[in-house]
Amino acid sequence: MLDLYAKFIGSLSNYLYTYILIILLLGGGIYFTIRTKGVQLRYLFESFRVILQKDKSDSNSISSFQALMVSTASRVGTGNIAGVSISICTGGPGAIFWMWVTAILGAATAFVEGTLAQIYKRRAEDGGSYGGPAYYIESALKKKWLGVIYAVFMILTYMIGFNLVASFNVADSFKAYQFYDAKLTPILVGVLLAALFAICISGGGKQISKITGVVVPIMGAVYIAAALVMIVQHYDRIPAMFSSIFSEAFNFRAIFGGFAGSAVMQGIKRGLFSNEAGVGAAASAAGSASVTHPVKQGLVQVLSVIIDTLIICTATAFLLLCSGVEPAAELSGMPYVQTAMSNVFGQGGVVFITVALFFFAFTTLLGNYFFAETGMAYLCGKTPSKAIRTAQKLLAIVVVYFGAVAKMSVVWDTADVLMGLMAIINVPVIFLLMKPVIGCLKDYIRQKKVGEDPVFKAETIGLKGKTDFWQ
């Protein structure tokens, strides 16, 4: 039965990314970039300014920075290490170029969905806020049934698909050690991860935001520093590295000779898995933030994509391609990363990358569960009952355990398909809802030009009485 499922989910993944998602994601990214006049590039420095602004949120909301850390915690995960390795081993160095393209265009998509989440966010019982695609689908399009379908896919993707991958990659990283036992080690890793995960999620969404707000910046900085050491030590390989990235990115004979394993396919698939732009769930964190204008949180979502793909994924790619270890199909995933680190830093490098992956994976588990809780809250129409919350937590804990003992192809293909189905719903929706986003962006720019700290009122873009906030 498992073999039959593995074959089915693998075929479905290839079909979705070959015929549907490549057009939807790249086409959507181009459209949103044009409509916003390249907001992700024009206002990149403004994104940093928004993050550094003094926090004016109340105690019942999470800050703009915390929302960034939660969405980045989900984005920055095992895809930034093992996912990049898979893309290079399967699609070649050229996959990195297409991963960059996906990120740059996807940053505009992230801006749109983040801004929409703020415009149509709801007021929580404790005075805070919550939002995301399911809510703007219901509020703006008046199609609650579609919001329900999206919420179901969001729970399945984040609580099951993505967390299977995160747990699997932690267990897989231990194969490099002599003490590894194919039967016992994954079980022990699964039990340990599940136990730690259970402790952290007991505090709910705000507890998750506090944990990720501390761990994510430290984790990312240390990892990037290690990658820079590798690159500096092998600076003479940098020209050849860039040459291989660009030459193989446009090797169209190789691309169309086997598209499912091509640089374009792998770059888009792993880029989407890593930065999640267009998937929409990161907008759920955006909807929970307390800001004075929706565009501010839209710009924060741009920054999250930049951090995830253009900085951390690129650091991994450069680390691998400068290591002197040639990518190969049999090294796909953590083995390639560990071999590269061992080749330069010895056994200490293997230990470091294992520890780094653990923290990347663990914060991903927490960030993903935040989104699963948001999806469940939407399905229940209010704060879920204690019984539902408990059942969800127990299922999530079990999933973390099973991810550690599962097969690589099954967990990655399952996550890719579920994530793709979310994008198939979300991208057309935000395409239809561009008018309020553009109106909101123009309002923000107008206020900035006269030296004001932008404050949004729904009536300024014709939404008087149509939103829960901003009246």
Order of alpha helices (4+ residues) and beta strands (2+ residues): alpha-alpha-alpha-alpha-alpha-alpha-alpha-beta-beta-alpha-alpha-alpha-alpha-alpha-alpha-alpha-alpha-alpha-alpha-alpha-alpha-alpha-alpha-alpha-alpha
